[in-house]
Amino acid sequence: MISASHLSKSFGSTLAVNDVSFEVTRGEVLGFLGPNGAGKTTTMRILTCYHPADSGTATIAGFDVLENPLEVRKLIGYLPENNPLYMDMGIVDYLEFIAKVRNILPSKRKEKIKHVIELCGLREELGKDIGELSKGFRQRVGLAQALIHDPDILILDEPTIGLDPTQIIEIRELIKRIGKEKTIIFCSHILPEVSATCDRIIIIHQGEIVGSGTPEEMASKGKGGETIYITIRGPLQEVQAKLQTMEKVKEFKKIGEKEDGLTQFEIKSDIGIDLSEELFFLVAQNGWSLTELRKETANLENIFLQLTTKEG
């Protein structure tokens, strides 16, 4: 659905995007994560035809963003970081204006406007000018304008910035609902927002992609593999010998021992290999007791910090 290949963009001596490549499939919600100034907004502006790339190519549903910008814009709904709105216009007047700009047929405008008002939860605020709305409802208006032409793709640049916790949850749930029908790129520097909303994450730092995958995959990569903690009551030497013979065990070590015969082990395997079931059956087959079997909880925050604090 979206393909970026070796995109680079400089502003003067500043290299904002450096050889960035990625794909987004139909129906996927992709989190584009990075600290401020990492190159997120510049990449999105290339995809939405606001900035041409210095090199590389980008296509939206097969249309090149440089060669077919009008076709690309028809397919995309875009909520920029600063959400430019006309503060002295009413919600309906503003959406009517956007519908005209989007060349929506007059016979269909009323239906389209009604649909996005309901979808974005704006009905109770219709009597107000946009300038009278809270920041959360202004973001909803921004989403409504991005959705009014029923695009296949939605690009959201920092959609929750400046919102209070309640507004953030509301916008997050709205994006999840929309994500059931659209392909979405969600740009943010806030890790919990991306991990709570997205199917897959790309991390960008200093203009370059430094990590990608599902939240679980990225956490595993950061740890160098999967980690399981298991506590067993059984003959120590026999337990260690059995663990040694398990083919998928990359390494293990004893990390604790109690007087009642309980021994705790840390066991590592390669990325994507979960040994939980095999370890459970090993204990059962040998007549040992199992008091703990725990897969290490992914700490995405630490992984994000590792990837975005490297020296350039």
LUMGUDREN-389296 format. One line per 5 residues: number of its first residue (from 1); for each residue y, x, z negated of N, C-alpha, C, CB. Coordinates in steps of 0.1 Angstrom, whole numbers, plus 2048, in hexadecimal, padded with zeros to 3 digits. Glycine has a CB too. Example, Ala and Ser with C-alpha at 12.3 -4.5 7.8 and 13.67 -1.06 7.14 Angstrom:
2
1 = 7C7,884,7B2,7D3,87B,7B2,7DF,884,7B2,7D3,871,7A6  7EA,880,7B9,7F5,889,7B9,800,881,7B1,7FA,88D,7C7
This chain:
312
1 = 7F4,808,800,800,800,800,80D,809,800,800,7F7,7F4  80D,813,7F7,818,81C,7F6,812,82A,7F8,820,81B,7E9  818,832,800,813,840,802,81F,84A,803,80A,841,80F  81F,853,7FA,829,85E,7FA,822,86B,7FC,831,85E,7ED  827,873,806,821,87F,809,82B,88B,80A,819,87E,817
6 = 829,894,801,831,8A0,800,840,89E,801,82D,8A9,80C  845,894,7F9,853,891,7F8,85B,89C,7F1,855,883,7F2  866,8A0,7F7,86F,8A9,7F0,87E,8A4,7F2,86D,8B8,7F5  886,8A6,7E8,894,8A2,7EA,89D,8AA,7E0,896,893,7E6  8A7,8B0,7E6,8B1,8B8,7DE,8BF,8B2,7DF,8B1,8C7,7E4
11 = 8C6,8B4,7D4,8D4,8B1,7D4,8DC,8BE,7D1,8D7,8A6,7C9  8E2,8C4,7DC,8E8,8D1,7DA,8DD,8DB,7D6,8F3,8D1,7CF  8DF,8E2,7CB,8D5,8EC,7C7,8CB,8E6,7BE,8DC,8F7,7C0  8CB,8DA,7BB,8C2,8D3,7B2,8B6,8CD,7BA,8C9,8C8,7A9  8AA,8D2,7B7,89E,8CC,7BD,899,8C1,7B5,893,8D7,7BF
16 = 89C,8B4,7B9,899,8A9,7B1,88B,8A4,7B2,8A2,89D,7B5  885,8A5,7BE,877,8A2,7C1,871,8AD,7C9,876,894,7C9  865,8B2,7C5,85F,8BE,7CB,851,8BB,7CF,860,8CA,7C1  84E,8B8,7DB,840,8B7,7E1,838,8AD,7D9,839,8C5,7E0  83E,8A1,7D8,837,896,7D1,82F,88D,7DB,842,88D,7CA
21 = 822,88B,7D7,819,883,7DF,811,87A,7D5,80F,88C,7E7  810,86D,7D9,808,864,7D2,805,857,7DA,80F,860,7C4  7FB,84F,7D6,7F8,843,7DD,7F8,838,7D2,7EA,844,7E4  7FC,82C,7D7,7FB,820,7CE,7F3,815,7D6,809,81B,7CA  7E9,810,7D1,7E0,806,7D8,7E5,7F8,7D5,7D2,807,7D4
26 = 7E1,7EF,7DE,7E5,7E1,7DD,7E1,7DB,7CF,7DF,7D9,7E8  7EA,7D4,7C8,7E7,7CE,7BC,7E7,7D7,7B0,7DA,7C8,7BD  7EB,7E4,7B1,7EB,7ED,7A6,7F9,7ED,7A0,7E8,7FB,7AC  7F9,7EF,792,805,7F1,78B,805,800,787,806,7E8,77E  80E,808,78D,80F,816,78B,81B,819,782,810,81D,799
31 = 818,821,778,823,826,770,827,834,774,81E,827,761  834,835,777,83A,842,77C,842,847,770,843,840,789  83C,850,769,841,854,75C,847,862,75C,836,853,751  852,864,755,858,872,754,865,871,74C,85B,877,762  868,87D,746,875,87D,73F,881,87B,747,876,88B,737
36 = 88C,878,741,899,877,749,89B,883,752,8A5,874,740  89F,880,75E,8A2,88B,768,895,891,76E,8A9,896,761  88A,88B,76D,87D,890,772,87C,88E,781,872,88A,76B  883,885,787,882,882,795,87C,874,798,879,88C,79B  87B,86C,78E,875,85E,790,87E,856,799,874,857,782
41 = 88B,855,795,894,84C,79C,896,851,7AB,8A2,84C,795  897,85E,7AD,898,863,7BA,88C,860,7C3,89A,873,7BA  880,861,7BD,874,85D,7C4,875,84E,7C8,868,860,7BC  879,846,7BF,879,837,7C2,884,834,7CC,87C,82F,7B5  88F,83B,7CC,899,839,7D6,895,83E,7E4,8A6,841,7D2
46 = 88C,847,7E5,886,84B,7F2,87D,840,7F7,87E,859,7F0  875,83B,7EE,86C,830,7F2,873,823,7F6,862,82D,7E6  87E,821,7F0,886,814,7F3,891,816,7FD,88C,80F,7E6  891,822,804,89A,825,80F,8A8,827,80B,899,819,819  8AB,82A,7FF,8B8,82D,7FA,8BC,83C,7FD,8BA,82A,7EB
51 = 8B2,845,7FC,8B4,853,7FE,8A9,858,808,8B4,85B,7F1  8AD,85F,813,8A3,865,81B,89E,872,814,8A9,868,829  891,874,816,88B,880,811,88F,88C,81A,87B,87F,810  890,898,814,893,8A4,81C,886,8A8,824,897,8B0,813  87B,8A5,81E,86E,8A8,825,863,89F,81F,86A,8B7,824
56 = 858,89E,827,84E,895,823,84F,887,829,84D,894,814  846,87E,826,846,871,82C,842,867,821,83C,870,838  846,85A,823,843,84F,81A,841,843,823,84D,84D,80F  836,83B,820,834,82F,827,831,824,81E,828,830,831  836,818,821,834,80C,81A,82C,802,823,841,805,814
61 = 820,7FF,81F,817,7F6,827,817,7FB,836,81C,7E7,827  817,808,838,816,80E,845,823,810,84C,80E,805,84D  82E,80B,846,83B,80D,84C,842,81A,846,844,801,84A  847,823,84F,84D,82F,84A,85B,82B,845,84E,839,856  85F,831,839,86C,82D,833,878,832,83B,86D,832,825
66 = 876,83C,843,881,841,84C,882,83A,859,880,850,84E  876,837,85F,875,832,86C,876,822,86C,869,836,873  872,81C,861,872,80D,861,878,808,853,864,808,862  884,80C,850,88A,808,843,88C,7F9,841,897,80F,842  88F,7F2,84C,890,7E3,84A,883,7DC,847,896,7DD,857
71 = 878,7E1,84D,86B,7DB,84A,867,7DF,83C,861,7E0,854  86A,7EB,838,867,7EF,82A,86E,7E7,820,86A,7FE,828  87B,7E5,822,883,7DD,819,87F,7CE,817,892,7DD,81D  879,7C9,822,873,7BB,821,867,7BB,818,86F,7B6,82F  860,7C6,817,854,7C6,80F,856,7C9,800,84A,7D0,815
76 = 862,7CE,7FD,864,7D4,7F0,86F,7CB,7E8,869,7E2,7F1  86C,7C9,7DB,876,7C4,7D2,879,7D0,7C9,871,7B8,7CA  886,7D2,7C7,88B,7DE,7C0,894,7DA,7B4,891,7E8,7C9  890,7DF,7A8,899,7DD,79D,89E,7EB,799,892,7D6,791  8AA,7EF,79D,8AF,7FD,79A,8B1,7FF,78B,8BC,800,7A1
81 = 8B3,80B,787,8B4,80F,779,8C0,808,772,8B6,81E,777  8CB,807,779,8D8,801,774,8D9,7F2,776,8E4,809,779  8D0,7EC,77E,8D0,7DE,780,8DE,7D8,784,8CB,7D7,774  8E3,7DC,790,8F0,7D7,794,8F0,7C8,796,8F5,7DE,7A0  8F9,7C1,78F,8FA,7B3,790,909,7AF,790,8F3,7AC,783
86 = 90C,7A3,796,919,79E,796,91B,796,789,91C,795,7A3  923,79B,780,924,795,773,92B,788,773,92B,79F,76A  934,785,77D,93C,779,77D,935,76E,784,949,77C,783  928,770,789,921,766,790,917,75F,787,91A,76C,79C  915,752,789,90A,74B,782,8FC,750,787,90C,73C,784
91 = 8F2,74D,780,8E5,752,784,8E1,74C,791,8DA,74E,779  8E2,73F,793,8DE,738,79F,8E6,73D,7AB,8DF,729,79E  8F4,73E,7A9,8FC,743,7B4,8F8,751,7B8,90B,743,7AF  8F5,759,7AE,8F1,767,7B2,8E4,767,7BA,8F0,76F,7A5  8DA,75F,7B5,8CE,75F,7BC,8CF,759,7CA,8C3,757,7B4
96 = 8D8,74F,7CC,8DB,74A,7D9,8E0,755,7E2,8E4,73E,7D8  8EA,75D,7DD,8EF,768,7E4,8E5,772,7E9,8FA,76F,7DC  8DC,775,7DF,8D1,77F,7E3,8C7,779,7ED,8C9,782,7D6  8C5,76C,7EC,8BC,765,7F6,8C2,766,804,8BA,756,7F2  8CF,764,805,8D6,765,812,8D5,774,817,8E5,761,811
101 = 8D7,77D,80E,8D7,78C,812,8C9,78F,817,8DA,795,806  8BE,789,811,8B0,78B,815,8AC,783,821,8A7,788,809  8B5,77B,826,8B3,773,832,8A8,769,830,8AF,77C,83E  8A7,763,824,89E,758,821,8A3,74C,827,89C,757,812  89B,745,82E,89F,739,835,8A6,72F,82C,893,732,83D
106 = 8B1,728,830,8B8,71E,827,8AE,714,822,8C3,718,82F  8A5,710,82A,89C,705,826,892,70A,81A,893,700,831  891,717,818,888,71C,80E,88F,722,802,87F,726,815  89C,723,803,8A3,72A,7F8,8A2,723,7EB,8B2,72B,7FC  8A4,716,7EB,8A3,70F,7DE,895,711,7D7,8A6,700,7E0
111 = 88B,710,7DF,87D,712,7DA,87B,720,7D5,873,70F,7E5  880,72A,7DC,87E,738,7D7,886,73A,7CA,883,741,7E3  892,735,7CA,89A,737,7BE,894,731,7B2,8A9,732,7C0  88F,724,7B4,889,71D,7A9,87C,725,7A4,884,70F,7AD  875,72B,7AD,869,732,7A9,86C,73E,7A1,861,736,7B6
116 = 876,746,7A5,879,753,79D,87F,74F,790,882,75C,7A5  887,744,78F,88D,740,783,882,73D,779,896,734,785  878,736,77D,86D,732,774,864,73E,771,863,727,77B  861,747,77B,859,753,778,860,75C,76E,857,75A,786  86D,75E,76F,874,767,767,87A,761,75A,87F,76E,76F
121 = 877,754,758,87B,74E,74B,88A,74D,74A,876,756,740  891,748,754,8A0,748,754,8A5,73A,753,8A5,74E,761  89D,730,753,8A2,722,753,8AC,71F,748,896,718,752  8A9,723,73C,8B2,720,730,8BF,726,731,8AB,724,723  8C1,730,73A,8CE,737,73B,8D6,734,747,8CB,746,73B
126 = 8D2,72A,74F,8D8,727,75C,8E7,723,75B,8D0,71C,763  8EB,71E,750,8F9,71A,74F,903,726,74C,8FB,711,744  8FE,732,74B,906,73E,748,909,746,754,900,746,73D  914,74D,754,916,758,75D,90E,764,759,925,75C,75E  90B,76D,763,902,778,760,909,781,755,900,781,76C
131 = 916,782,755,91D,78A,74B,91B,785,73D,92B,78B,74E  917,778,73B,916,772,72E,907,774,729,919,764,72E  8FE,779,731,8F0,77B,72D,8EE,787,725,8E8,77B,739  8E3,787,71D,8DF,793,715,8D9,79D,71F,8D4,78F,70A  8D7,7A9,71A,8D2,7B3,723,8C4,7AF,728,8D1,7C1,71C
136 = 8BC,7A9,720,8AF,7A5,723,8AF,79B,72F,8A7,79F,717  8B8,791,72E,8B8,787,738,8BF,78D,745,8C0,77B,734  8C8,796,744,8CD,79D,750,8C1,7A4,757,8D8,7A7,74D  8B8,7AA,750,8AD,7B1,756,8A4,7A6,75D,8A4,7B8,74C  8A3,79A,757,89B,790,75D,8A2,78B,76A,89A,784,754
141 = 8AF,78B,76B,8B6,787,777,8B3,792,781,8C5,786,775  8B3,79F,77D,8B0,7AA,786,8A2,7A9,78C,8B2,7B7,77F  899,7A5,784,88B,7A3,788,88B,797,792,882,7A0,77D  892,78C,78F,892,781,798,897,784,7A6,89B,775,792  8A2,78C,7A6,8A7,790,7B4,89D,799,7BB,8B5,797,7B2
146 = 896,7A1,7B4,88C,7AA,7BA,880,7A2,7BF,887,7B4,7B0  87E,796,7BA,872,78E,7BD,875,782,7C7,86C,788,7B1  881,780,7C9,885,773,7D0,87F,772,7DE,894,772,7D1  87D,77D,7E5,878,77D,7F3,869,77F,7F3,87E,788,7FB  863,77E,7E7,854,77E,7E5,84E,78B,7EB,84D,772,7EC
151 = 853,797,7E7,84F,7A4,7EC,840,7A7,7E8,858,7AF,7E9  83A,7AF,7F0,82C,7B4,7EC,82D,7BF,7E2,825,7B9,7F8  838,7C6,7E1,83A,7D2,7D9,846,7D0,7D0,83B,7DF,7E1  845,7D4,7C4,850,7D3,7BA,852,7E1,7B4,84E,7C8,7AF  85E,7E6,7B5,862,7F3,7AF,86C,7F1,7A4,867,7FD,7BA
156 = 868,7F5,798,870,7F3,78C,874,800,786,869,7EA,782  881,803,786,886,810,781,88C,80E,773,890,816,78A  885,812,769,889,811,75B,88C,802,757,895,81A,758  883,7F9,759,887,7EA,757,889,7E6,749,87C,7E2,75D  884,7EF,73F,886,7EB,731,890,7F3,72A,878,7EC,72A
161 = 897,7FC,731,8A1,805,72A,8AC,7FC,724,8A7,80F,734  8B0,7FF,718,8BB,7F9,711,8B7,7EB,70B,8C6,7F7,71A  8AB,7E7,70B,8A7,7DA,706,8A2,7DC,6F7,89C,7D4,70E  8A3,7D1,6F0,89E,7D1,6E2,88F,7CF,6E3,8A5,7C6,6D9  887,7D1,6D8,879,7D0,6D8,873,7C3,6DD,873,7D2,6CA
166 = 87A,7B8,6D9,875,7AA,6DE,877,7A9,6ED,87D,79F,6D6  883,7AE,6F2,885,7AD,700,87B,7B6,708,894,7B1,703  878,7C1,702,86F,7CA,709,861,7C4,70B,86D,7D7,701  85C,7BD,700,850,7B6,701,850,7AB,70B,84C,7B0,6F3  85B,7A4,70C,85C,799,715,85C,79E,724,869,791,713
171 = 863,7A9,726,864,7AE,734,856,7B4,737,86F,7B9,735  850,7BB,72E,842,7C0,730,838,7B5,734,83D,7C8,723  838,7AA,72D,82F,79F,730,832,799,73D,830,794,725  83F,798,741,843,793,74E,83E,79C,759,852,792,74F  83F,7A9,757,83A,7B3,761,82B,7B2,763,83E,7C1,75D
176 = 824,7B0,757,815,7AE,758,812,7A2,760,80F,7AD,74A  819,797,75E,816,78B,766,818,78D,775,81F,77F,761  824,793,778,827,796,786,81D,79F,78C,835,79C,787  818,7A9,784,80E,7B3,789,801,7AD,78D,80C,7BD,77E  7FE,7A1,78A,7F2,79B,78E,7F2,798,79D,7EF,78E,786
181 = 7FF,797,7A3,800,793,7B1,807,79E,7B9,808,786,7B2  80D,7A8,7B3,815,7B2,7BA,810,7C0,7B8,824,7B0,7B6  814,7C9,7C1,813,7D7,7BF,820,7DC,7B8,810,7DF,7CC  81E,7E3,7AD,82A,7E6,7A5,82B,7F5,7A2,82B,7DE,798  837,7FB,7A3,839,808,79D,843,806,792,83F,812,7A8
186 = 83F,80A,786,847,809,77A,84C,817,776,83F,801,76F  859,819,778,85E,827,774,864,826,766,869,82B,77E  860,830,75E,866,830,750,864,83E,74A,85E,826,747  86C,841,740,86A,84D,738,864,849,72A,877,854,736  860,83C,728,85B,838,71C,84C,836,71D,862,82A,717
191 = 844,83F,717,836,83F,718,82F,832,714,830,84A,710  832,82C,709,82B,81F,705,82D,814,70F,830,81B,6F7  839,813,715,83B,809,71F,832,80A,72B,84A,809,723  831,816,72F,828,819,73B,819,817,738,82A,827,741  815,81C,72D,807,81B,729,803,80D,726,804,824,71D
196 = 80C,805,721,809,7F7,71E,809,7EE,72A,813,7F2,714  80F,7F2,735,811,7E9,740,809,7ED,74D,820,7E9,744  806,7FA,74E,801,800,75B,7F2,803,75C,809,80C,75F  7ED,802,768,7DF,805,76B,7DD,814,76C,7DA,7FE,777  7E7,81B,771,7E6,829,773,7F4,82F,771,7E1,82C,782
201 = 7F4,83C,76D,800,843,76A,802,850,772,801,846,75B  80E,852,777,811,85F,77D,81C,865,774,816,85E,78C  81B,871,770,825,878,768,82C,882,771,81F,87F,75C  83A,881,772,842,88A,77A,84B,892,770,84A,883,784  84C,89F,773,855,8A8,76B,85B,8B2,774,84C,8AF,760
206 = 868,8B4,773,870,8BD,77B,86D,8BC,78A,86D,8CB,776  86C,8AF,78E,86A,8AC,79C,85C,8AD,7A1,872,8B4,7A4  852,8B0,799,844,8B2,79D,83B,8A9,795,840,8C1,79C  830,8A5,79C,826,89D,795,81D,8A7,78D,81D,895,79F  81C,8A4,780,815,8AD,777,808,8A7,771,81E,8B2,76C
211 = 807,89A,774,7FB,893,76F,7FA,885,775,7FB,892,760  7ED,880,776,7EB,873,77B,7DD,86E,777,7ED,872,78A  7DC,861,776,7CF,85B,772,7D1,84E,769,7C6,865,76B  7C6,848,765,7C7,83D,75C,7CB,844,74E,7BA,835,75B  7D0,83B,745,7D3,841,738,7C7,848,731,7D8,836,72E
216 = 7BB,843,733,7AF,849,72D,7AC,856,734,7A3,840,72E  7AD,857,741,7AB,863,749,7B4,86E,745,7AB,860,758  7C1,86A,744,7CB,874,741,7C9,87A,733,7D9,86F,742  7C5,872,729,7C3,876,71C,7B7,880,71C,7C0,86B,712  7AC,87D,723,7A1,885,724,7A4,893,72A,796,87E,72C
221 = 7AC,892,735,7B0,89F,73B,7B8,8A8,732,7B9,89C,748  7C0,8A2,72A,7C8,8A9,720,7C0,8B0,716,7D2,8A0,71A  7B5,8A9,712,7AB,8AF,708,7A1,8B8,70E,7A5,8A4,700  7A1,8B9,71C,796,8C1,723,789,8B9,724,795,8CE,71C  788,8AD,721,77C,8A5,722,77C,89A,717,770,8AF,720
226 = 770,894,716,76E,889,70C,76A,88F,6FF,763,87F,711  76E,88A,6F4,76B,88E,6E6,766,883,6DE,777,895,6DF  75A,885,6D8,754,87B,6CF,752,882,6C1,747,876,6D5  755,87A,6B7,752,87E,6A9,746,876,6A4,75E,87C,69F  73C,87D,69F,72F,876,69A,72B,87C,68D,724,877,6A5
231 = 728,873,684,723,877,676,714,872,675,72C,872,66B  70B,87C,672,6FD,879,672,6F7,87E,665,6F6,880,67E  6ED,876,65F,6E5,87A,654,6D8,87E,65A,6E4,86F,649  6D4,88B,659,6C8,890,65F,6C7,89F,65D,6C6,88C,66E  6BB,8A5,65F,6B9,8B3,65E,6C3,8BB,667,6AB,8B7,661
236 = 6CC,8C3,661,6D7,8C9,668,6D2,8D1,674,6DF,8D2,65F  6C8,8DA,672,6C3,8E3,67D,6BD,8DA,688,6B9,8ED,678  6B6,8D0,684,6AF,8C7,68E,6BA,8C0,696,6A6,8BD,688  6C4,8BB,690,6CF,8B3,697,6D6,8BD,6A0,6D9,8AE,68C  6D9,8C9,69C,6E0,8D2,6A5,6D7,8D6,6B1,6E4,8DF,69D
241 = 6CA,8D8,6AE,6C1,8DB,6B9,6C1,8D0,6C4,6B3,8DE,6B4  6C1,8C3,6BF,6C0,8B8,6C9,6CD,8B7,6D1,6BE,8AB,6C1  6D9,8B9,6CA,6E6,8B9,6D1,6E6,8C4,6DB,6F1,8BA,6C7  6E0,8CF,6D8,6E1,8DB,6E1,6D9,8D8,6EE,6DA,8E7,6DA  6CF,8CF,6EE,6C7,8CC,6F9,6CD,8C1,702,6B9,8C8,6F5
246 = 6D8,8BA,6FD,6DE,8AF,705,6E6,8B5,711,6E7,8A6,6FC  6E2,8B2,71D,6E8,8B8,729,6F7,8B5,72A,6E0,8B3,735  6FB,8A9,727,709,8A6,729,712,8AA,71E,70A,897,72A  70D,8B0,713,715,8B6,709,71B,8C3,70D,70D,8B7,6FB  728,8C3,70E,72F,8CF,713,72F,8DA,707,73D,8CC,718
251 = 733,8D5,6FC,732,8DD,6EF,733,8D4,6E3,73E,8E7,6EF  72E,8D9,6D8,72F,8D2,6CC,731,8DC,6C0,723,8C9,6C9  737,8D7,6B5,738,8DF,6A9,738,8D6,69D,745,8E7,6AA  733,8DC,692,732,8D5,685,740,8D6,67F,727,8DB,67C  746,8CB,67B,753,8CB,676,754,8C6,667,75D,8C3,67E
256 = 748,8C2,662,748,8BD,654,73A,8BB,64F,750,8B0,653  738,8BD,642,72B,8BC,63C,72C,8B7,62E,722,8C9,63D  724,8AD,62A,724,8A7,61D,717,8A9,616,728,898,61D  718,8A8,608,70C,8AB,600,700,8A1,603,710,8AB,5F2  703,895,607,6F9,88B,609,6F2,88C,616,6FF,87D,607
261 = 6F4,897,61D,6ED,899,62A,6F4,895,636,6E0,893,629  700,890,635,708,88C,640,70F,898,646,713,881,63C  70F,899,653,715,8A4,65B,71E,89E,666,70B,8AE,660  72A,8A2,667,733,89D,672,734,8A7,67D,741,899,66C  733,8A2,689,734,8AB,695,73F,8A7,69E,726,8AC,69D
266 = 745,8B0,6A5,74E,8AD,6B0,747,8B1,6BD,75C,8B5,6AF  745,8A8,6C6,73D,8AA,6D2,746,8A7,6DE,731,8A1,6D2  746,8B1,6E7,74E,8B0,6F3,745,8AF,700,757,8BC,6F5  74A,8A7,709,744,8A6,716,74E,8A6,721,73B,898,717  74A,8A7,72E,754,8A8,739,75B,89A,73A,74D,8AB,746
271 = 767,89B,741,76F,88F,743,767,884,74A,77B,892,74C  768,878,744,761,86C,749,753,86A,745,761,86D,758  74E,873,73C,740,872,737,741,86D,729,738,87F,739  73C,861,726,73C,85C,718,72D,85D,713,741,84D,718  72C,865,708,71F,867,703,71B,85E,6F7,71E,875,6FE
276 = 723,854,6F5,721,84B,6E9,713,845,6E9,72C,840,6E9  70F,83F,6F4,702,838,6F4,6F7,842,6F2,701,830,701  6F7,84D,6F9,6ED,857,6F8,6EC,85D,6EA,6EF,863,702  6F7,85F,6E3,6F7,864,6D6,6F1,85A,6CC,705,868,6D1  6F4,84D,6CE,6EF,842,6C6,6E0,842,6C7,6F5,835,6CA
281 = 6DA,843,6D3,6CC,842,6D5,6C5,84F,6CF,6C8,840,6E4  6CC,85A,6D1,6C6,867,6CB,6C4,865,6BC,6CF,873,6CE  6CE,860,6B5,6CD,85E,6A7,6C2,854,6A3,6DA,859,6A1  6C1,849,6AB,6B7,83F,6A8,6A9,844,6AB,6BA,832,6B1  6A7,84B,6B6,69A,850,6B9,694,85A,6AF,69A,856,6C7
286 = 69D,861,6A9,699,86B,69F,699,867,691,6A1,877,6A1  69C,85A,68F,69B,854,681,6A6,859,678,68E,857,67B  6B1,85E,67E,6BC,863,675,6C6,857,672,6C4,86E,67C  6D0,859,66A,6D9,84F,666,6E7,852,66D,6DB,84D,657  6ED,848,672,6FA,84A,679,705,842,671,6FA,844,687
291 = 70F,849,66C,71A,843,665,727,843,66C,71C,84A,657  728,84B,677,735,84B,67F,731,84F,68D,73F,855,679  737,848,697,736,84B,6A5,744,846,6AB,72A,844,6AC  74C,850,6AD,75A,84C,6B1,75F,855,6BC,764,84E,6A5  764,84E,6C6,76A,856,6D2,779,858,6CE,769,84E,6DF
296 = 77D,864,6D0,78B,868,6CC,795,85F,6D4,78E,877,6CF  79E,85A,6CC,7A9,851,6D2,7B2,859,6DA,7B1,84A,6C7  7B5,854,6E6,7BE,85B,6F0,7CC,85C,6EA,7BE,854,6FD  7D2,868,6EA,7E0,869,6E6,7E8,86D,6F2,7E1,874,6DA  7ED,862,6F9,7F4,865,705,802,86B,703,7F7,858,70C
301 = 807,869,6F7,814,86F,6F4,814,87E,6F4,81A,86A,6E7  809,883,6EE,807,892,6EE,805,897,6FC,7FB,896,6E5  7FD,890,704,7FB,894,712,808,895,71A,7F0,88B,719  810,88A,718,81D,889,71F,826,895,71B,824,87C,71B  826,898,70E,82E,8A4,709,829,8B1,70F,82E,8A4,6FA
306 = 81B,8B2,70F,816,8BF,715,81A,8C1,723,806,8BE,714  81A,8B6,72B,81C,8B7,739,82B,8B8,73D,817,8AB,740  834,8B3,734,842,8B3,737,84A,8BD,72F,847,8A5,735  844,8C6,727,84C,8D0,720,848,8DE,725,849,8CF,711  840,8DF,730,83D,8EC,736,84A,8F1,73C,832,8EB,740
311 = 84B,8FE,73B,857,905,741,856,904,750,858,914,73C  861,901,756,861,900,765,862,90E,76B,86D,8F8,769
